[in-house]
Amino acid sequence: MDAVDLQIVHELQADGRLSNQDLADRVRLSPSPCLRRVRRLEESGLISGYTAMVDQVAFGLPITVFVRVRLERHTAEAVNVFEQHVGLIEHIQDCYLMAGSSDYLLRVVIESLEAYEVLVRTQIHAIPGITSIESSFAFGSVKQSKVYPRPGIPSRAAPGPH
């Protein structure tokens, strides 16, 4: 992947609805080579799909909860059972395997505190092998980026006091 491919990926992450002509203009290519590059990125699996970004609050899911989970045992079977159950719970948007004091970090989006309580009591507690669940509620979002930083390019430091 060269610098032009990185720029194509960057532009498509920012706006997946760009026409090929607009994308080509932004990356300074003619349309045919641009389209060939996009197709190659899709075929390689680097670009795995396109989606609409939906406003979570407007959609009716204003609450974000980060849930730290610890398992009783770390056998392959216990891990597999947990991960299969998590995959079936629609409100769990992300599940990360963690190092440190928690085994997993879940990001849950939900419509209310009452609905979260029901979710925990009826679905999360029902997963075998959990030893602890700790929930943290997000008050708001400071940053949610859908565009990955470009590999190998150091980020700019935040401006300091003047």
N, C-alpha and C positions, 0 to 999 in steps of 0.2 A: 504494500500500500504506500503510495507516494503522497506528496503534499497536495496534489490535485484531488486524489481520492479522499484525503482527510477533509479538504474543504467541501467536497460534495456531501460527505456524511454530515459535517457540521451544518450545512445549509438545510439539508433534509430533516435533521433533527429539529431545527428551529421552525421549519415550515414544510411539512410533508406534502402539502398540496401545491407546491411550486410546479409550474409547467416545466417541461424539459427546456423550452426556450429561455424562460426566466432563470432556471438553474444554470444553464450554459452561460448566460450573460454574467451571472454572479461569480462563476469560477473561471471566466475568460476562456471558454472553449466554444467551438461551433457545436450545434445541436447533435449531430450524429456521433462524434466521439464522446460527448457527454452521456448520451443515452447508452452507448456501449459500456462505458465505465459503470453507470448505475446498474445495468443488467448484470455485469460481472460481480459487483458488490452484493447484489441480491443472490446470485447463484452460489457465491462462496459462503453465504450464510451470515456475512457481516451485517447486512441489512436484512432483518428477519421479518419485517412487515411494516405496515403503516396503520395508524390508529387516530381516532379523534381524541383530543384532550378535552375532558369534561370538567366543568366547575363542580367540585365536590359539594359545596354548600348549596348551590342552586339545584343540584341533583337530588338534594334531600338527605345528605349524609354529612352533617356539619361537624361531627365529633370524630377526632382521630385519637386512638389509644395505642400506646406502645406497651406491649405485654412481654415481660421477661418470664421465661419458663425454664424450670429445672426438672430434669427427669430423675426418677429413683435409681434406675440402672441405665447403663450405656451399652447394652448388648445390641447387636445388629437387629434383633427382633424388636426390642423396645423402641429403637430409633425408627425403624421401618413403620411400626404401628403408629407412632406419633406423626410422622411425616405424611402418611397416607390419610389420617384423619384431618390434619391441617389442610391438605389439598382439597378436601370436600367442603370446607367451611367458607362460604362465599364472602363473608365480611372480612376475612383475613386476606389482605391485599398482598402482603409480603411476609416471608418467613426466612430468617437468616440463621444459619448455624453459627454459634458464637464461641469465642474463646473467653475465658474469664469466669465470673461467678454465675452467669446464666448459660444455659445450653442453647436456647433459642431466643430470638427477638422477633416478635410479630408486630406488624402494623395493621391495625383494625380500623375500618371506617364504619360508622354506624349512625343511626338517626337520633338516638337519645340515650341518656344514662340508663333509663329503664330498659331499653332494648339491649344495652351492653350487659346489664345484670342478667337478663334472660339468656343471652348468648353464653356468658360464662357458666351459668348454672346448668344449662341444658346441653351445651355442645362442648365447651372447652373442658369443664370438669369431667365430662363423660369420656375423655380420652384416657385410656389406661396408662399408668406409669408416670404420671405427673406428680412431683413432690411439692412444687411451689409455683405460684402464679403471682406476679407483681405487676400492677397496672400503673401507667403514668399517662395522664391526659394532657394533650397539647392545648395550650391556650390560644395559639395562633401559629401561623407559618411565617417565618422570616425569609426563607428562601426554599424554593422547590425548583430545581433545574431539571429539565428534560434533555439537556444538551450536555454530553460528556465533554470534559476537557480534552484537548488534543494531546495525545501521548508525546512525551519528550519535550513539551514546551512548558517551562516553569510558569506558574501563575504569578500574576503581579501581586506584590505585597499591598496590604491595605494601607491607605495613606495614614501617616502618623500625625501627631499634633504639630502645629506650625509654630 
